[in-house]
Amino acid sequence: MKYPSIIAAAALQLAAPAAASFYIYIGNDIRIGMENRFWFSRGRPSCDAIVLPNSSYPLVKSISGAAQGVACEGHLCESRWTCEGTNCHQTDPQDIDKVEMNTSFGHYTIYKSRGWNLYDQQDSVVGKCTPTDVSGFSCVAGVPGLPVSAKSLFWCDTSVW
């Protein structure tokens, strides 16, 4: 029997840094004029978290200075997308070339041309993102019950958040 090997393997797993994988969602928030928005969540977010003020980030032209938001390049970024429940139209991640985000957990960039790796501001790889649309949410927020809808765009494996 090889119990020491099993114990050593388990100890290595416990000693490994915990991954803080997360989804990047895109969608609409009717509460603020059908604006295109981005949400970041470690799993499928609860509606209670989605409807909180400052729970999402706007699509912006560029990330400069201390401005928080998400800037992107590619066909998807140049068009307005709409969501009906979790069915968001014109939101294929393959239509994105670059996503740059300045959020509460840091400033990072994803490049399609670099294999969807996640880079920090020093241009070091800090994770790997995978295009996906497996998860979505649709919540009713506030009075008079305005919908907030989105679907997943990327799943990122990283330890930065």
Beta strands, then each sheet from edge to edge (+ up, - down):
strand 1: 22-29
strand 2: 35-41
strand 3: 57-58
strand 4: 69-73
strand 5: 82-84
strand 6: 87-89
strand 7: 98-103
strand 8: 106-111
strand 9: 117-119
strand 10: 125-131
strand 11: 136-141
strand 12: 146-158
sheet 1: 3+ 2- 1+ 12- 10+ 9- 8+ 7- 4+
sheet 2: 3+ 2- 1+ 12- 11+
sheet 3: 5+ 6-
end
